[in-house]
Amino acid sequence: IMSRTGDEEISLSDRAALFNREQTDLIVSIHVNSEDSLTAAYISTFILALGGRAEKAAKPIQRELVAATGWPDGGIRVANFYILRETKAATVLLEMGFISHANTADLLARQSTQRSLAWAIFRGLGAYLGFKVSDYQGHWAESAIRQVLGAGLMSGYPDGTFRPDQGATRAELAAALVRFLPKLKHTLD
């Protein structure tokens, strides 16, 4: 259930009432933060209290958001926000960077960043619900990634991620080339 799909104002009480009326199981409230300090540039996930379903959902979502962006990890934080307090379902409130930080604001305005954040939330929810979701699913290069993985030319990281938007180190490039050379030699012979 979406509380809104466009740029419209819906009061906090109307949002909470909607979620309570629809008897949702989990609420993910998505926000972009702002602060007087122009240097704040991290991602945080807020919950009402530690130890419940909200914290269990918050951990993988927070982990995926930080992994997707490389932005500093502001951690899981406890707060008494209205949407956290007034909804019956487990609720997580995501603060995905600071619009008051010039570099972050520029990145947040990009569709590619928005898509990356959306997929990170999806992967985090998948992990919370026990589903295995690849970090390249839905990526613009998903087909190419599947091909190089299937051909054994590249592999993901030990934690099961591929990290498609992360730059490769020289060592990672060397490892991929070593896998490629025998196949190239076989083709040339």
N, C-alpha and C positions, 0 to 999 in steps of 0.2 A: 504494500500500500504506500503510495507516495502522498505526502501531505501537500505537495505542489509540484508542478512540472514546468512552471514558468516563473518569471520574475514578478511575483505578486506577494503582497503582505498578508500573512495569516498569523493571527495572534498565537502566542504560546499556549494560552488556555484552549483555543480551538484545536491546535495540533494535539495536545495531550488528550482532549476529549475524543478526537477522531481515533487515535491509537487505542484508547481504552474501550471505546464503543466497538471497534473491530476486533478486539481481543487478540492483539498481536503478540507474538512470542518474543520478538527481539526488535528493538528500535535502533537504527543507526542514524544519528543526527549529524549532518555534514556542514562544517563551517570553515571559514577562513578567518584567522585572527587578525587583530590590529593592536598596536601598542604605541605609546608615546615614544618609546625608544626605537630608533630606526635600525638598530642592530639585531633585534630579536628575529631569529630565523630557525625555528625548530618545529617539529610536529609533536603534538600531544594528544592523548586520548583520555577523556574524562569519564568517570563513573561515579555513582553515588556512594558506594561503599566497597571495601575490599571483601573478597571471599565468596562472592556469588557468581551467578551466570554472566553478569555484565563483565566482570573481571576476566572470566574465561574467554569471552568473545573479544574483549579489548586487546588481550595479549597478542594473538596472531594478527589482528588487524594492524595494530601499532607496528609490529615487526615488519609486516609487508609494506606499509607506507614508508618506513625508514629505508628499507632495502630498495624500494622502487625509485626513491628520490635521491638518496645519499645525504639528505638533510639531517642535521643533528636530532638526536632522539630526546625529546622532552619527556618521555615516559608516560606511564599510566598515572593519572592524577585523580584524586578524590575531590569532588566539589558538590555544592548544594544548588546546582543550577535547576531552574524550574522544570525543564523537560526530563531531567534525571529524577527529580523528586516527585513529580505529579503524574507519572505514568506507571501503570501496574506492571508492565513488561520490563524485562532486563533492558537497559538502555545504555548505549555508548554515544558519547558526543565527541566527534573528531574535529580537532583544530588542525587543519592541513596547511601549516605555514602561516606567514604573516604578510598581509597585503601592504603593511607599512614598511616592509623591507623591500627596497627597490629591485634587487635581483630576483627575490622570490616572487614579487608582484609580476615582474616581467614573465617569469616562467609559468605562473598560474594563469596568465592570460592566454597561453598557448594551448591549442587543442590537444597537442601531443602530451603535454603534462597532465591535462585534465583526464585524458584517456588512461594514462599510466596510473594516476591516482585511483580512478574507477576500478581498473583491473586489480590494483593492490587491495582495495577493499573487498572485491570479489574473492580473491585468493585467500585473504584473511578469514572471510566468512566461510569459505570452503573448508579451510583448516579447522575452524571452530566446529563445523558440522560433520567433520570426519571425511570430507571428500578430498581427493587428490586433484589439484588443479595446477597445471604447469604455469610458470611465470611468463611464458611466451604465447599462451593461448590468447587469441585475439590481437596479437601484435601484428603490425603490418608485414613483418618478415616471417610470420609463422611457418609458411610453406617451405621457405628456404632453410629455416632452422630444422624443421622435421627432416628435410632431405640430408643435410650434413650430419645430423645425429644418426639417421638410419644408415648412412653410408660409412659410419665410423670415423668420419673426418674430424669431428669435434665431439666433445662431451661436456656435460654440465659440471657444476661444482659438487663437492662431496655432500652438501646439504640438500641436493636434489634440484637446485635452481639452475637456470641458464643465464639469467641476468642480461637480457637482450639489449638493454640500453646502456650497459656499463662498458666502458672502453676496455680493450684487451691489453694486457701487459705484454711485453716482449717475450716473456717466458710462455705465456698462453699462446701467442702467435707461433712460436717455435714448436710447441707441442702439436698444434694443428697442422703445421707444415710437415712435420715428421710423419704424421699419419697420412698425409696427402702424397708425399713423394713416391712411395711404392706403387700407388695406384697410377700416378702419372707415368712412372717408368714402364709399368706394364702396358699402358696405352701406347707409348712411343715405340715399344719393341714390336 
